[in-house]
Amino acid sequence: MEDRFKYRKAALKLRLLSENGSPAANQEVKISQKSHQFLFGTGGFDAVELAGGGPDGEAVDEKRAAFLNDKLNKIFTVNNYATLPFYLGRYEPQEGKPDETRLKAGARWFEQRNIARKGHPLCWHTVCAPWLMNYSNAEILQKVIARIERDVSAFAGLIDIWDVINEVVIMPVFDKYDNAVTRICREYGQIRIVKEVFEAARRANPNAVLLLNDFDISKDYETLIDKCLQAGIKIDVIGIQSHQHQGYWGAEKVCDVLERFSRFGLPLHFTENTLISGEIMPSHIVDLNDWQVEQWPTTPEGEQRQAREMTEMYEILFSHRQVEAITTWSCSDNAWLHAPAGLLRTDNSEKPSYKALKEKILNEWRTEICARADSDGCVAMEGFKGVYEASFMGKTVSFNLDGKADSVTL
């Protein structure tokens, strides 16, 4: 039977040496996976408050800090990837006063725990800074570019993955309210705006991984990607939002999306995944933001449904050759739109979806091997890609299993 997760695995020959450099012949070795190469993510916004304090610089009180610590530690026991907020209207509500100190504190909280970090987003028409509206379109574009160069440069090494521009498909026709980014997109066109912001991010950090991100999974997004690539824009990753407030897409639609967007030959990140554990949003709602409720409770039946749907979707995505990341958007309930979309309830108790993913990521999709080296001190292994430790002869050595090398000497 074919291994459905073969793209997530690699083989490696380990050559074990004793302290004096001779082969560790016939020695027992324990090989343990410590982390995944694949990015299992969720929103990491709470770390900004925990590590950096409130938006006005106020310290987090002891009770709140304990609550945030508990939430983050639970979530990032399972996940290894965090998205941090860079919405310009909140990051820089006053021109020239970016929230850099707090965001760096949050990013360092994750860095200290070996959690990969992504910034979201560098350019978006929603949560846009009102002060940009004081300028001409030419000046707005230059200020957007300057903002990207400033922030990508300031966070280089701390955040090296970015959603560069968000929801370009709808950007020039967005009419909920006037904003500076829609203005420049209407005047200069989608492709020029994408090109300008990607080039700015690339100048600021040539080693960064840069995403084009959108919720529109129609042919329009495919057409936009085609045009961007034809224009010579170097997109590293295609970002696909999958907010499913109106019900799970189902395996057939997930596979259709994968087939259509994998044709570009680029890595795919499911950047914002939402599955509901309560009442499903009515199907007649066109813009999810129009569903405004004060309370949206989770239910026992909904939680079981969410766990089943999330498990199926994760299995499909984890098995696909081009998918490199999945981010569950809300780590706990009552976040965006008050939706019961988290892995945790509002009191930080674990939902069935949390337990299901924990079982998959930390147990079923994790490699543990006990073996004995041959007479040359060699062990052949296969496992899920990631960082490993090998323990033998009283010592422990780390190594990477990434499919790039056929053998490694420890």
C-alpha beads as a LAMMPS data file, in Angstrom:
LAMMPS data file: protein, C-alpha beads

410 atoms
409 bonds

1 atom types
1 bond types

-500.0 500.0 xlo xhi
-500.0 500.0 ylo yhi
-500.0 500.0 zlo zhi

Masses

1 110.0

Atoms # bond

1 1 1 0.000 0.000 0.000
2 1 1 1.330 3.420 -0.949
3 1 1 2.235 5.677 1.968
4 1 1 -0.046 8.705 1.645
5 1 1 2.418 10.784 3.667
6 1 1 5.466 9.877 1.569
7 1 1 6.093 13.538 0.663
8 1 1 6.457 14.386 4.339
9 1 1 9.127 11.738 4.886
10 1 1 12.754 11.136 3.994
11 1 1 15.354 8.401 4.381
12 1 1 18.807 8.833 5.868
13 1 1 21.832 6.736 6.724
14 1 1 23.365 7.640 10.077
15 1 1 27.000 6.866 10.751
16 1 1 27.612 6.875 14.489
17 1 1 31.047 7.530 15.930
18 1 1 32.313 6.990 19.453
19 1 1 34.169 9.701 21.377
20 1 1 37.516 8.553 19.934
21 1 1 36.203 8.739 16.370
22 1 1 35.874 5.019 15.775
23 1 1 32.590 3.530 14.510
24 1 1 29.999 2.915 17.235
25 1 1 29.721 -0.693 16.121
26 1 1 26.688 -2.665 17.268
27 1 1 25.600 0.116 19.629
28 1 1 21.978 0.728 20.506
29 1 1 20.644 4.101 19.412
30 1 1 17.399 5.910 20.177
31 1 1 16.242 8.296 17.448
32 1 1 13.601 10.813 18.469
33 1 1 11.901 13.497 16.378
34 1 1 11.892 16.830 18.212
35 1 1 10.057 19.026 15.699
36 1 1 8.425 18.986 12.261
37 1 1 9.733 20.600 9.094
38 1 1 6.087 21.069 8.103
39 1 1 4.578 24.215 9.603
40 1 1 1.583 23.609 11.852
41 1 1 0.463 27.086 12.805
42 1 1 -2.007 29.291 14.575
43 1 1 -2.383 32.958 15.400
44 1 1 0.204 34.143 17.908
45 1 1 -1.268 37.561 18.689
46 1 1 -1.516 36.860 22.432
47 1 1 2.271 36.690 22.744
48 1 1 2.472 40.386 21.883
49 1 1 0.420 41.248 24.945
50 1 1 2.112 38.684 27.182
51 1 1 5.682 39.637 26.296
52 1 1 5.214 43.271 25.290
53 1 1 2.404 44.529 27.502
54 1 1 -0.702 46.449 26.508
55 1 1 -0.880 48.855 23.553
56 1 1 -0.213 51.844 25.819
57 1 1 2.776 50.184 27.439
58 1 1 0.905 49.024 30.515
59 1 1 2.143 45.825 32.154
60 1 1 -0.015 42.705 32.038
61 1 1 -1.322 41.831 35.491
62 1 1 -0.374 38.522 37.072
63 1 1 -3.730 36.813 36.521
64 1 1 -3.903 37.834 32.859
65 1 1 -0.294 36.797 32.283
66 1 1 -0.964 33.350 33.769
67 1 1 -4.005 32.943 31.521
68 1 1 -2.075 33.954 28.384
69 1 1 0.846 31.730 29.334
70 1 1 -1.472 28.773 29.775
71 1 1 -3.145 29.397 26.405
72 1 1 0.072 29.867 24.465
73 1 1 1.857 26.947 26.074
74 1 1 -1.017 24.606 25.237
75 1 1 -1.339 25.818 21.669
76 1 1 2.376 25.779 20.917
77 1 1 2.920 22.399 22.437
78 1 1 1.083 21.159 19.349
79 1 1 1.970 23.883 16.814
80 1 1 5.375 25.101 15.640
81 1 1 4.437 28.232 13.682
82 1 1 2.914 31.562 14.747
83 1 1 1.377 34.432 12.779
84 1 1 1.955 37.903 14.252
85 1 1 -0.134 41.037 13.491
86 1 1 1.202 43.879 11.352
87 1 1 -2.086 45.528 10.281
88 1 1 -0.930 49.065 9.584
89 1 1 -3.947 50.761 11.178
90 1 1 -3.115 49.078 14.482
91 1 1 0.644 48.690 14.133
92 1 1 1.104 52.376 13.307
93 1 1 -2.092 54.230 14.322
94 1 1 -0.065 57.450 14.410
95 1 1 2.321 58.059 11.573
96 1 1 5.910 57.510 12.605
97 1 1 5.038 55.619 15.794
98 1 1 5.062 51.915 14.920
99 1 1 4.399 49.289 17.569
100 1 1 7.821 47.773 16.945
101 1 1 8.893 47.189 20.550
102 1 1 5.856 45.126 21.504
103 1 1 5.862 43.125 18.287
104 1 1 9.544 42.315 18.704
105 1 1 8.886 41.170 22.256
106 1 1 6.172 38.838 20.984
107 1 1 8.359 37.533 18.170
108 1 1 11.215 36.868 20.597
109 1 1 8.852 34.917 22.859
110 1 1 8.378 32.516 19.971
111 1 1 12.021 32.577 18.905
112 1 1 13.066 31.445 22.387
113 1 1 10.782 28.433 21.996
114 1 1 11.915 27.566 18.451
115 1 1 8.542 28.503 16.996
116 1 1 8.686 29.768 13.387
117 1 1 7.238 33.259 12.878
118 1 1 5.297 35.012 10.108
119 1 1 4.210 38.655 9.821
120 1 1 0.723 39.417 8.513
121 1 1 0.110 41.542 6.416
122 1 1 2.405 44.204 5.012
123 1 1 -0.175 45.690 2.636
124 1 1 -3.965 45.412 2.904
125 1 1 -6.920 47.645 2.241
126 1 1 -8.626 46.586 5.480
127 1 1 -7.374 47.850 8.868
128 1 1 -5.501 50.439 6.838
129 1 1 -4.027 53.517 8.529
130 1 1 -6.401 56.527 8.262
131 1 1 -3.473 58.947 8.209
132 1 1 -2.470 57.631 4.770
133 1 1 -5.595 59.317 3.390
134 1 1 -3.961 62.718 3.933
135 1 1 -1.614 62.116 1.005
136 1 1 -1.836 61.938 -2.762
137 1 1 -1.906 58.508 -4.385
138 1 1 1.734 58.801 -5.448
139 1 1 2.704 59.659 -1.869
140 1 1 0.566 56.831 -0.477
141 1 1 2.389 54.316 -2.652
142 1 1 5.772 55.619 -1.548
143 1 1 4.746 55.476 2.104
144 1 1 3.464 51.908 1.733
145 1 1 6.782 50.939 0.141
146 1 1 8.758 52.737 2.865
147 1 1 6.722 51.015 5.566
148 1 1 7.472 47.594 4.072
149 1 1 11.190 48.314 3.729
150 1 1 11.339 49.625 7.307
151 1 1 9.512 46.741 8.983
152 1 1 10.876 43.838 6.968
153 1 1 14.384 45.181 7.567
154 1 1 13.773 45.811 11.280
155 1 1 12.512 42.253 11.835
156 1 1 14.982 40.423 9.567
157 1 1 16.197 37.309 11.337
158 1 1 13.337 37.517 13.794
159 1 1 10.541 37.278 11.217
160 1 1 11.553 35.968 7.806
161 1 1 8.159 34.893 6.464
162 1 1 5.652 37.554 5.369
163 1 1 2.182 37.833 3.910
164 1 1 3.294 40.680 1.673
165 1 1 -0.085 41.709 0.301
166 1 1 -3.520 40.514 1.275
167 1 1 -6.681 40.017 -0.806
168 1 1 -5.593 41.699 -4.015
169 1 1 -8.441 40.157 -6.025
170 1 1 -11.032 42.348 -4.314
171 1 1 -8.696 45.260 -3.551
172 1 1 -9.509 47.634 -6.457
173 1 1 -13.274 47.098 -6.189
174 1 1 -13.560 47.099 -2.402
175 1 1 -16.377 49.512 -1.537
176 1 1 -17.204 49.017 2.134
177 1 1 -15.342 52.218 2.948
178 1 1 -12.756 54.477 1.378
179 1 1 -9.144 53.605 2.119
180 1 1 -5.682 54.499 0.867
181 1 1 -4.668 51.077 -0.483
182 1 1 -7.788 50.636 -2.605
183 1 1 -7.172 54.133 -3.967
184 1 1 -3.685 53.297 -5.224
185 1 1 -4.761 49.872 -6.481
186 1 1 -7.486 51.517 -8.576
187 1 1 -5.073 54.048 -10.033
188 1 1 -1.999 51.902 -10.619
189 1 1 -3.555 48.455 -11.070
190 1 1 -3.170 45.202 -9.211
191 1 1 -0.017 43.956 -10.908
192 1 1 2.000 47.121 -10.363
193 1 1 0.993 47.243 -6.685
194 1 1 1.933 43.589 -6.169
195 1 1 5.228 44.137 -7.977
196 1 1 6.090 47.236 -5.939
197 1 1 5.389 45.671 -2.547
198 1 1 7.124 42.376 -3.329
199 1 1 10.214 44.166 -4.597
200 1 1 10.268 46.356 -1.497
201 1 1 10.102 43.330 0.799
202 1 1 12.792 41.556 -1.226
203 1 1 15.122 44.553 -1.024
204 1 1 14.657 44.727 2.731
205 1 1 15.329 41.030 3.322
206 1 1 16.583 39.027 0.324
207 1 1 16.316 35.818 2.373
208 1 1 12.668 36.256 3.330
209 1 1 9.874 33.918 2.228
210 1 1 7.225 36.126 0.615
211 1 1 3.564 35.191 0.199
212 1 1 0.700 36.421 -1.927
213 1 1 -2.395 35.758 0.191
214 1 1 -6.108 35.730 -0.646
215 1 1 -9.493 34.438 0.476
216 1 1 -10.779 34.392 -3.116
217 1 1 -10.170 30.867 -4.403
218 1 1 -12.008 31.427 -7.672
219 1 1 -10.555 31.606 -11.159
220 1 1 -9.913 35.297 -10.472
221 1 1 -7.111 34.440 -8.037
222 1 1 -5.581 32.003 -10.501
223 1 1 -5.669 34.720 -13.168
224 1 1 -4.027 37.203 -10.808
225 1 1 -1.238 34.748 -9.996
226 1 1 -0.696 34.042 -13.694
227 1 1 -0.401 37.757 -14.453
228 1 1 1.982 38.341 -11.552
229 1 1 4.273 35.518 -12.658
230 1 1 4.172 36.710 -16.261
231 1 1 5.205 40.153 -14.996
232 1 1 8.296 38.614 -13.410
233 1 1 7.141 38.968 -9.790
234 1 1 8.943 36.432 -7.629
235 1 1 6.249 34.935 -5.432
236 1 1 7.708 32.356 -3.060
237 1 1 4.462 30.908 -1.736
238 1 1 0.781 31.028 -2.661
239 1 1 -1.315 31.757 0.418
240 1 1 -4.842 30.362 0.537
241 1 1 -7.338 31.488 3.153
242 1 1 -9.921 28.889 4.134
243 1 1 -12.336 30.545 6.536
244 1 1 -15.228 28.082 6.643
245 1 1 -17.717 29.893 8.840
246 1 1 -20.507 28.726 6.527
247 1 1 -19.559 25.078 6.736
248 1 1 -16.700 22.755 5.906
249 1 1 -15.659 22.740 2.258
250 1 1 -15.466 18.963 2.268
251 1 1 -12.740 16.717 0.900
252 1 1 -13.805 17.166 -2.728
253 1 1 -13.521 20.960 -2.635
254 1 1 -10.254 20.864 -0.694
255 1 1 -8.779 18.565 -3.341
256 1 1 -10.119 20.772 -6.136
257 1 1 -8.441 23.835 -4.615
258 1 1 -5.188 21.889 -4.291
259 1 1 -5.333 20.751 -7.901
260 1 1 -6.050 24.214 -9.284
261 1 1 -3.411 26.102 -7.311
262 1 1 -0.691 23.450 -7.407
263 1 1 -0.430 23.940 -11.192
264 1 1 1.796 26.964 -10.576
265 1 1 4.480 24.714 -9.117
266 1 1 4.838 26.896 -6.019
267 1 1 4.550 25.898 -2.372
268 1 1 1.083 26.332 -0.886
269 1 1 0.300 27.652 2.597
270 1 1 -3.204 27.413 4.013
271 1 1 -2.732 30.639 5.898
272 1 1 -6.055 31.187 7.664
273 1 1 -8.098 28.077 8.332
274 1 1 -11.377 28.327 10.232
275 1 1 -13.763 25.527 11.144
276 1 1 -16.696 26.264 13.423
277 1 1 -17.714 24.279 16.518
278 1 1 -21.087 25.957 16.948
279 1 1 -23.921 27.132 14.746
280 1 1 -22.876 27.544 11.125
281 1 1 -23.099 31.058 9.667
282 1 1 -26.085 31.417 7.296
283 1 1 -25.256 30.755 3.658
284 1 1 -26.804 34.013 2.385
285 1 1 -24.069 36.109 4.052
286 1 1 -21.678 37.298 1.327
287 1 1 -19.064 39.098 3.448
288 1 1 -18.254 37.142 6.603
289 1 1 -17.732 40.442 8.437
290 1 1 -21.428 41.217 7.982
291 1 1 -22.367 38.465 10.434
292 1 1 -22.269 40.451 13.647
293 1 1 -23.386 38.628 16.793
294 1 1 -22.668 39.345 20.444
295 1 1 -22.319 35.681 21.330
296 1 1 -21.527 32.657 19.226
297 1 1 -21.298 29.686 21.569
298 1 1 -19.557 26.397 20.978
299 1 1 -21.689 23.263 21.360
300 1 1 -20.832 19.627 22.189
301 1 1 -22.175 18.439 18.822
302 1 1 -20.351 21.220 17.005
303 1 1 -17.090 20.385 18.733
304 1 1 -17.258 16.774 17.595
305 1 1 -18.021 17.950 14.058
306 1 1 -15.133 20.412 14.121
307 1 1 -12.733 17.689 15.259
308 1 1 -13.809 15.337 12.434
309 1 1 -13.617 18.034 9.781
310 1 1 -10.307 19.408 10.972
311 1 1 -8.741 15.967 11.119
312 1 1 -9.853 15.152 7.570
313 1 1 -8.687 18.482 6.176
314 1 1 -5.309 18.326 7.909
315 1 1 -4.756 14.776 6.631
316 1 1 -5.474 15.854 3.052
317 1 1 -3.214 18.910 3.263
318 1 1 -0.398 17.169 5.151
319 1 1 -0.280 14.461 2.502
320 1 1 -0.027 16.874 -0.454
321 1 1 3.379 17.384 -2.049
322 1 1 3.172 21.189 -2.362
323 1 1 1.502 22.130 0.914
324 1 1 4.076 23.337 3.436
325 1 1 1.949 24.985 6.141
326 1 1 -1.503 24.984 7.721
327 1 1 -2.553 27.738 10.118
328 1 1 -5.657 27.423 12.265
329 1 1 -6.515 31.101 12.467
330 1 1 -7.983 31.341 15.979
331 1 1 -6.214 29.466 18.734
332 1 1 -9.216 29.926 21.035
333 1 1 -12.913 30.725 20.753
334 1 1 -14.488 34.185 20.755
335 1 1 -11.776 35.795 18.637
336 1 1 -12.531 37.058 15.105
337 1 1 -16.312 37.634 14.747
338 1 1 -16.749 35.937 18.159
339 1 1 -16.644 32.653 16.269
340 1 1 -16.249 29.328 18.106
341 1 1 -13.362 28.493 15.809
342 1 1 -10.544 27.820 18.258
343 1 1 -8.726 24.721 19.357
344 1 1 -9.375 25.884 22.911
345 1 1 -12.534 27.176 24.553
346 1 1 -12.597 30.665 26.054
347 1 1 -11.431 29.280 29.421
348 1 1 -8.425 27.579 27.744
349 1 1 -9.936 24.102 28.137
350 1 1 -9.053 21.729 25.313
351 1 1 -11.641 21.015 22.643
352 1 1 -11.847 17.686 20.796
353 1 1 -10.177 19.349 17.784
354 1 1 -7.151 20.211 19.925
355 1 1 -6.868 16.658 21.205
356 1 1 -7.315 15.228 17.708
357 1 1 -4.570 17.388 16.212
358 1 1 -2.296 16.736 19.165
359 1 1 -2.662 12.992 18.597
360 1 1 -1.873 13.380 14.902
361 1 1 1.022 15.838 15.113
362 1 1 2.782 14.609 18.252
363 1 1 2.109 10.888 17.967
364 1 1 0.831 9.519 14.664
365 1 1 2.910 11.906 12.516
366 1 1 6.059 11.652 14.622
367 1 1 8.990 9.276 14.333
368 1 1 10.576 7.351 17.213
369 1 1 13.101 4.619 16.443
370 1 1 15.128 2.266 18.612
371 1 1 17.774 0.457 16.566
372 1 1 21.185 -1.124 16.718
373 1 1 24.053 0.088 14.566
374 1 1 25.769 -2.431 12.299
375 1 1 29.434 -3.361 12.478
376 1 1 30.360 -0.092 10.725
377 1 1 28.310 1.998 13.182
378 1 1 25.613 2.658 10.588
379 1 1 21.840 2.846 10.951
380 1 1 19.364 3.273 8.096
381 1 1 16.235 5.208 9.008
382 1 1 13.117 6.748 7.497
383 1 1 10.867 9.265 9.209
384 1 1 8.858 12.455 9.031
385 1 1 11.011 15.414 8.055
386 1 1 12.202 17.596 10.887
387 1 1 14.773 17.986 13.640
388 1 1 15.882 14.842 15.445
389 1 1 18.062 13.714 18.315
390 1 1 20.072 10.508 18.328
391 1 1 21.128 9.124 21.717
392 1 1 23.861 6.492 21.913
393 1 1 26.861 5.673 24.071
394 1 1 25.830 8.238 26.675
395 1 1 25.618 11.197 24.331
396 1 1 22.843 12.956 22.415
397 1 1 23.387 14.579 19.030
398 1 1 20.946 16.659 16.957
399 1 1 20.493 16.320 13.206
400 1 1 18.083 17.337 10.452
401 1 1 16.090 14.951 8.323
402 1 1 15.144 17.086 5.333
403 1 1 15.603 14.884 2.287
404 1 1 18.605 16.877 1.088
405 1 1 21.342 14.526 2.310
406 1 1 21.644 10.775 1.913
407 1 1 23.828 10.306 4.965
408 1 1 25.134 12.122 8.018
409 1 1 27.874 11.367 10.511
410 1 1 27.135 11.897 14.198

Bonds

1 1 1 2
2 1 2 3
3 1 3 4
4 1 4 5
5 1 5 6
6 1 6 7
7 1 7 8
8 1 8 9
9 1 9 10
10 1 10 11
11 1 11 12
12 1 12 13
13 1 13 14
14 1 14 15
15 1 15 16
16 1 16 17
17 1 17 18
18 1 18 19
19 1 19 20
20 1 20 21
21 1 21 22
22 1 22 23
23 1 23 24
24 1 24 25
25 1 25 26
26 1 26 27
27 1 27 28
28 1 28 29
29 1 29 30
30 1 30 31
31 1 31 32
32 1 32 33
33 1 33 34
34 1 34 35
35 1 35 36
36 1 36 37
37 1 37 38
38 1 38 39
39 1 39 40
40 1 40 41
41 1 41 42
42 1 42 43
43 1 43 44
44 1 44 45
45 1 45 46
46 1 46 47
47 1 47 48
48 1 48 49
49 1 49 50
50 1 50 51
51 1 51 52
52 1 52 53
53 1 53 54
54 1 54 55
55 1 55 56
56 1 56 57
57 1 57 58
58 1 58 59
59 1 59 60
60 1 60 61
61 1 61 62
62 1 62 63
63 1 63 64
64 1 64 65
65 1 65 66
66 1 66 67
67 1 67 68
68 1 68 69
69 1 69 70
70 1 70 71
71 1 71 72
72 1 72 73
73 1 73 74
74 1 74 75
75 1 75 76
76 1 76 77
77 1 77 78
78 1 78 79
79 1 79 80
80 1 80 81
81 1 81 82
82 1 82 83
83 1 83 84
84 1 84 85
85 1 85 86
86 1 86 87
87 1 87 88
88 1 88 89
89 1 89 90
90 1 90 91
91 1 91 92
92 1 92 93
93 1 93 94
94 1 94 95
95 1 95 96
96 1 96 97
97 1 97 98
98 1 98 99
99 1 99 100
100 1 100 101
101 1 101 102
102 1 102 103
103 1 103 104
104 1 104 105
105 1 105 106
106 1 106 107
107 1 107 108
108 1 108 109
109 1 109 110
110 1 110 111
111 1 111 112
112 1 112 113
113 1 113 114
114 1 114 115
115 1 115 116
116 1 116 117
117 1 117 118
118 1 118 119
119 1 119 120
120 1 120 121
121 1 121 122
122 1 122 123
123 1 123 124
124 1 124 125
125 1 125 126
126 1 126 127
127 1 127 128
128 1 128 129
129 1 129 130
130 1 130 131
131 1 131 132
132 1 132 133
133 1 133 134
134 1 134 135
135 1 135 136
136 1 136 137
137 1 137 138
138 1 138 139
139 1 139 140
140 1 140 141
141 1 141 142
142 1 142 143
143 1 143 144
144 1 144 145
145 1 145 146
146 1 146 147
147 1 147 148
148 1 148 149
149 1 149 150
150 1 150 151
151 1 151 152
152 1 152 153
153 1 153 154
154 1 154 155
155 1 155 156
156 1 156 157
157 1 157 158
158 1 158 159
159 1 159 160
160 1 160 161
161 1 161 162
162 1 162 163
163 1 163 164
164 1 164 165
165 1 165 166
166 1 166 167
167 1 167 168
168 1 168 169
169 1 169 170
170 1 170 171
171 1 171 172
172 1 172 173
173 1 173 174
174 1 174 175
175 1 175 176
176 1 176 177
177 1 177 178
178 1 178 179
179 1 179 180
180 1 180 181
181 1 181 182
182 1 182 183
183 1 183 184
184 1 184 185
185 1 185 186
186 1 186 187
187 1 187 188
188 1 188 189
189 1 189 190
190 1 190 191
191 1 191 192
192 1 192 193
193 1 193 194
194 1 194 195
195 1 195 196
196 1 196 197
197 1 197 198
198 1 198 199
199 1 199 200
200 1 200 201
201 1 201 202
202 1 202 203
203 1 203 204
204 1 204 205
205 1 205 206
206 1 206 207
207 1 207 208
208 1 208 209
209 1 209 210
210 1 210 211
211 1 211 212
212 1 212 213
213 1 213 214
214 1 214 215
215 1 215 216
216 1 216 217
217 1 217 218
218 1 218 219
219 1 219 220
220 1 220 221
221 1 221 222
222 1 222 223
223 1 223 224
224 1 224 225
225 1 225 226
226 1 226 227
227 1 227 228
228 1 228 229
229 1 229 230
230 1 230 231
231 1 231 232
232 1 232 233
233 1 233 234
234 1 234 235
235 1 235 236
236 1 236 237
237 1 237 238
238 1 238 239
239 1 239 240
240 1 240 241
241 1 241 242
242 1 242 243
243 1 243 244
244 1 244 245
245 1 245 246
246 1 246 247
247 1 247 248
248 1 248 249
249 1 249 250
250 1 250 251
251 1 251 252
252 1 252 253
253 1 253 254
254 1 254 255
255 1 255 256
256 1 256 257
257 1 257 258
258 1 258 259
259 1 259 260
260 1 260 261
261 1 261 262
262 1 262 263
263 1 263 264
264 1 264 265
265 1 265 266
266 1 266 267
267 1 267 268
268 1 268 269
269 1 269 270
270 1 270 271
271 1 271 272
272 1 272 273
273 1 273 274
274 1 274 275
275 1 275 276
276 1 276 277
277 1 277 278
278 1 278 279
279 1 279 280
280 1 280 281
281 1 281 282
282 1 282 283
283 1 283 284
284 1 284 285
285 1 285 286
286 1 286 287
287 1 287 288
288 1 288 289
289 1 289 290
290 1 290 291
291 1 291 292
292 1 292 293
293 1 293 294
294 1 294 295
295 1 295 296
296 1 296 297
297 1 297 298
298 1 298 299
299 1 299 300
300 1 300 301
301 1 301 302
302 1 302 303
303 1 303 304
304 1 304 305
305 1 305 306
306 1 306 307
307 1 307 308
308 1 308 309
309 1 309 310
310 1 310 311
311 1 311 312
312 1 312 313
313 1 313 314
314 1 314 315
315 1 315 316
316 1 316 317
317 1 317 318
318 1 318 319
319 1 319 320
320 1 320 321
321 1 321 322
322 1 322 323
323 1 323 324
324 1 324 325
325 1 325 326
326 1 326 327
327 1 327 328
328 1 328 329
329 1 329 330
330 1 330 331
331 1 331 332
332 1 332 333
333 1 333 334
334 1 334 335
335 1 335 336
336 1 336 337
337 1 337 338
338 1 338 339
339 1 339 340
340 1 340 341
341 1 341 342
342 1 342 343
343 1 343 344
344 1 344 345
345 1 345 346
346 1 346 347
347 1 347 348
348 1 348 349
349 1 349 350
350 1 350 351
351 1 351 352
352 1 352 353
353 1 353 354
354 1 354 355
355 1 355 356
356 1 356 357
357 1 357 358
358 1 358 359
359 1 359 360
360 1 360 361
361 1 361 362
362 1 362 363
363 1 363 364
364 1 364 365
365 1 365 366
366 1 366 367
367 1 367 368
368 1 368 369
369 1 369 370
370 1 370 371
371 1 371 372
372 1 372 373
373 1 373 374
374 1 374 375
375 1 375 376
376 1 376 377
377 1 377 378
378 1 378 379
379 1 379 380
380 1 380 381
381 1 381 382
382 1 382 383
383 1 383 384
384 1 384 385
385 1 385 386
386 1 386 387
387 1 387 388
388 1 388 389
389 1 389 390
390 1 390 391
391 1 391 392
392 1 392 393
393 1 393 394
394 1 394 395
395 1 395 396
396 1 396 397
397 1 397 398
398 1 398 399
399 1 399 400
400 1 400 401
401 1 401 402
402 1 402 403
403 1 403 404
404 1 404 405
405 1 405 406
406 1 406 407
407 1 407 408
408 1 408 409
409 1 409 410
